[in-house]
Amino acid sequence: MNTYGLNIWSDDNFIIDEDEVLVNYKSKPSLLDITQKIRSLDVRGPIILRFPHLIKKQINNLYNSFNYSIEENNYKGSFRAVFPLKVNQLPFVVAAVTDEGKNFSYGLEAGSKAELILAMSKSTNNSPITVNGFKDKEMITLAFIAKQSGHDITITIEGLGELKTIIEVVEKSDLKVPNIGLRVRLHSTGSGTWAKSAGMDAKFGLTATEILEARKLLSAANLLDKFTMIHFHIGSQMEDIAPIKRALREAGNIYAGLKVLGASSLNSINIGGGLAVTYAQHDDAKLHNYSIEEFSSSVIFLLGEIMDAKGVKHPDVFTESGRFVVASHSVLITPVLELFTQDYHENLLNLQESNPPLIKELNELYTHLNPDNCIEYLHDALDHIESLLTLFDLGYINLQDRSNAEILVHNIIKKSLNLTSKINASELKQLQVSLQERYLINASIFQSLPDYWGLKQHFPVMPIHHHTKQAMRAASIWDITCDSDGEIGFDPDKPLYLHDIDLTKEDYFLGFFNVGAYQEALGMSHNLFTHPNEYTIVIDDNSFEIKNEVESKSTLNILDSIGYDTNKLVRKLKMDLNQSSFITKKEKSDTLSKLEIILAQNGYLRTTS
Ligand SMILES: *Cc1c(COP(=O)(O)O)cnc(C)c1O
């Protein structure tokens, strides 16, 4: 049975049971049941399902791992963590993160004014807030306001200019001063696809010389008692643990060096984010080479060792891993609208009274195909189709002949692949590429899987039902945008096989997994497709509950959001209809109500029942 790499990427979060994919938690509802229940409310197009229990699981994993390592290593500092809002700022994600993190005092990280406002409004006073990114005077003042309101807030300085602005704000206002962290520029670099955050040419951070300068400025402004944190972040989706260890040694020694120089309030190292998520679906695909247990134990052991060597008290350890915490919690469900090679279905064959000799022969080959002769017949068929296409170009056979030839050859290949397993591997690959079925999904890759479009990041994909049937069709996936980049091509080295479904008789839904990090925030309205409808699924021992519907934008709302005066647009549409002279009054009002329904729906296709 094809399990679509479930054992590689799903961390036991999902399982296949008979025909369907189940959420492997408590009452184990099937994704199909959840999907059908939502669609019964006339929802069409793609949907996002959020599972808060998976956020809880990841937060628990993170804290338990670090707390275990702290105990094992007799480490004296404590573990603290913040969720970086840029990974997913949507209301029901932040609600789940803060809710599930409450017991740990899990905090929030902000990188812009809007995110800082969000962090201030969603944090309790005993959970930390950290602030990164470029800051102006207003953003720094906002951090002071947060402190004034009682938050445990640390503002990380990315450059000396920011520190000077802080000192200015301190001198000109009587607001309480937040804690101050320094982002250090490490010479060790990251390794993931996104590793542009460290190294001497990195966008962020202070060099050793600047750190010493910062210490002087802080001391002169009488702010040394506010300097509590050293921060670094070497990049996202770190695949190799070695660069993290190098960065830790470097940052640990910077910390110890500053302590020795008398930074008496300094008490924390913030190791940034970057914990990797498994997106791979095939055995030979590149996986990150460490577990959360190895990661936490390396961090704690190394920091303890460095501090002990320098005679410095163990610092508290902060992390800002976001992808690790939320990637697994959401699943994108997309209906399949069409299988393009249904056009080659056998019953569309329309042989004429008299057929060209090569077509007759193709038909003979097809009729007499068996496991012993199929490889030979297959080669004959591939030879014939070349000749037939040339004959067509030269005008010797007609369009019906050509259609018959294509149908026959397509079915000879398809049937041969079923009859024998003896086709040589490279030929098989080639045949699968030419036979591939194109699955049209009712979704936009630009909106829902932007990292596939931008970075070719693979996301695990599988049908959520039909698993008792063999999936035989080499598949490529097309979205409904008019952009040829909206395609996930068939890769013979990492093939995706899907089912041959007659969509006039039954539904077919694909699930894309581990899409909870970055995709929603980065998604774009290419072709003016809106974000999918989204739902929170709360599962208990007996059943599940669908909560927190967030509807996708209607066609009118999406036009409104890019600046059109939709009242004016609608008035124009109505006027055209009213002025139309060749329809009756009744026809006008019927047409108008049809138009109004369409304007109020989202723009995804409504062709499936
Ligand atoms: C983006 C970012 C993170 C989160 O990174 P993940 O790879 O999602 O864990 C953490 N810290 C900083 C400073 C960031 O910019």
The ligand as an SDF file (V2000), in Angstrom:
LIG
                    3D

 15 15  0  0  0  0  0  0  0  0999 V2000
   11.9550   34.2310   11.7460 C   0  0  0  0  0  0  0  0  0  0  0  0
   12.6280   34.2900   13.0320 C   0  0  0  0  0  0  0  0  0  0  0  0
   12.4410   33.2480   13.9520 C   0  0  0  0  0  0  0  0  0  0  0  0
   11.6340   32.0150   13.6530 C   0  0  0  0  0  0  0  0  0  0  0  0
   12.3310   31.1030   12.8800 O   0  0  0  0  0  0  0  0  0  0  0  0
   11.7770   29.6150   12.6570 P   0  0  0  0  0  0  0  0  0  0  0  0
   12.6220   29.0720   11.5860 O   0  0  0  0  0  0  0  0  0  0  0  0
   10.3440   29.7400   12.2470 O   0  0  0  0  0  0  0  0  0  0  0  0
   11.9140   28.8730   13.9190 O   0  0  0  0  0  0  0  0  0  0  0  0
   13.0430   33.3830   15.1870 C   0  0  0  0  0  0  0  0  0  0  0  0
   13.7970   34.4660   15.5030 N   0  0  0  0  0  0  0  0  0  0  0  0
   13.9990   35.4700   14.6270 C   0  0  0  0  0  0  0  0  0  0  0  0
   14.8390   36.6170   15.0120 C   0  0  0  0  0  0  0  0  0  0  0  0
   13.4290   35.4120   13.3640 C   0  0  0  0  0  0  0  0  0  0  0  0
   13.6660   36.4060   12.4940 O   0  0  0  0  0  0  0  0  0  0  0  0
  1  2  1  0
  2  3  1  0
  2 14  2  0
  3  4  1  0
  3 10  2  0
  4  5  1  0
  5  6  1  0
  6  7  2  0
  6  8  1  0
  6  9  1  0
 10 11  1  0
 11 12  2  0
 12 13  1  0
 12 14  1  0
 14 15  1  0
M  END
$$$$
